[in-house]
Amino acid sequence: MATPNPASESPSGEGIRNVPSLCLQTVEAARADAERIKRIGEAEAYSVEAVGKAEAESMKLKAQAYKQYGEAAIMSMVLDSLPQEKSYARAVLSPYL
């Protein structure tokens, strides 16, 4: 026995005429969703690219600054940071000591 089609059972035939327009609406909605998703992806990619470029520029500027400082200045900066590192290490390792 064939499965009844409610659209074909409509006495006025309205259901049959609306099927193509419903399909078109569904396709248009899917295309709109796809375009929205594409734009979100493009915006996220642009954001990631901008962050990457900013980080690269920051690293480049730091490298230039380190070149100007010279080895003695860099060693001084490293030694100045050691007390902070010691405090951090002590805090992390204190439960085990």
MARVO-414909 format. One record per residue (C-alpha): residue in one letter; x, y, z. Coordinates in steps of 0.2 Angstrom, whole numbers, padded with zeros to 4 digits, always signed. Each point is the difference from the previous one (the first is absolute). Layout:
N
AXYZ ...
***
This chain:
97
M+0000+0000+0000 A+0007+0017-0005 T+0003+0013+0014 P-0012+0014-0001 N+0006+0017-0005 P-0009+0014+0010 A+0005+0013-0013 S-0009-0010-0014 E-0015-0003+0010 S-0004+0018+0001 P-0016+0003-0009 S+0005+0017-0006 G+0017-0006-0005 E+0009+0013+0010 G+0012-0012+0008 I+0007-0005-0016 R+0003+0018-0006 N+0008+0004+0017 V+0013-0014-0001 P+0012+0009-0012 S-0001+0016+0009 L+0003-0009+0017 C+0016-0008-0008 L+0006+0016-0007 Q-0002+0008+0017 T+0009-0014+0008 V+0014+0002-0013 E+0001+0018+0003 A+0001-0002+0019 A+0014-0012-0002 R+0009+0011-0011 A-0002+0015+0012 D+0006-0011+0014 A+0015-0006-0010 E+0004+0019-0004 R-0001+0004+0018 I+0011-0014+0006 K+0013+0005-0014 R+0000+0018+0006 I+0003-0005+0018 G+0014-0012-0006 E+0008+0015-0010 A-0002+0011+0015 E+0009-0012+0012 A+0014-0003-0013 Y+0002+0018-0001 S+0001+0002+0019 V+0013-0014+0001 E+0010+0007-0014 A+0000+0017+0009 V+0005-0007+0017 G+0014-0010-0009 K+0007+0015-0009 A-0001+0010+0016 E+0010-0013+0010 A+0013-0001-0014 E+0002+0018+0000 S+0002+0000+0019 M+0013-0013-0001 K+0009+0009-0014 L+0001+0016+0011 K+0006-0010+0015 A+0014-0007-0010 Q+0005+0017-0006 A+0000+0006+0018 Y+0011-0015+0006 K+0012+0004-0014 Q+0002+0018+0006 Y+0001-0006+0019 G+0015-0011-0003 E+0005-0015+0010 A+0003+0008+0016 A-0017+0008+0001 I-0009-0016-0004 M+0010-0009+0013 S-0005+0014+0012 M-0019-0002-0004 V+0001-0019+0002 L+0008+0001+0017 D-0012+0013+0005 S-0014-0012-0004 L+0007-0014+0010 P-0007+0005+0017 Q-0018+0000-0007 E+0004-0017-0008 K+0006-0007+0017 S-0016+0006+0009 Y-0010-0008-0013 A+0009-0017+0000 R+0000+0000+0019 A-0019+0003+0000 V-0003-0014-0013 L+0012-0012+0009 S-0005+0004+0018 P-0012-0014+0002 Y+0013-0013-0005 L+0014+0007+0011 
***
